[in-house]
Amino acid sequence: MRAVIFLVWSFFFAVLIGCGDTAETPFVNAFNDSYDVFFDQVYRGATTRDCIEWTGATAPGTCNCPDGGQIVTSFDGTVPGVRISGLQNCQVGSQTFNGTIRQDGQEFSGYSYQFDNFAECDFYSGNSPIGCIGEFEVRCAGFPDNCGYEGYDDDNCFYGCSGPE
């Protein structure tokens, strides 16, 4: 199960930083910086990974984020089997993450993300791009955008956005 979750996250974040255009904009820079901090410090962090990638009948409880804040785990009280990891002022250096990661084994995407603060971005909402399928909304550096996955090659998922970021 952990290998599958790692692949899902790898696809998710490969998509996020694999935007086809190489010209860097404030939007792209903010998004990439937010991704780097989240993936390297929160998702892969020794004290926080188990609060994001959890299975079983018992929630792991609360994990401390690297520089303050917490990840609190629970089951969704309305949908059986859905696991929630809630990031509450999760700090990594000067970056803050607030939001939820929902894990639902019954749905195709498996994970959905709803952040009202994703470090340098102030909104991220989307589904896990298994097979590079899905859509997400994001707002970084003052630019909101709707993006959709457009396929993949051996290394990356590709996506396109509708706005001028």
Salt bridges, closest charged atoms under 4 A:
ASP50 OD1 - ARG2 NH2 3.24
GLU53 OE1 - ARG2 NH1 3.12
GLU53 OE2 - ARG49 NH2 3.15
ASP76 OD2 - ARG102 NH1 2.66
ASP122 OD1 - ARG139 NE 2.74
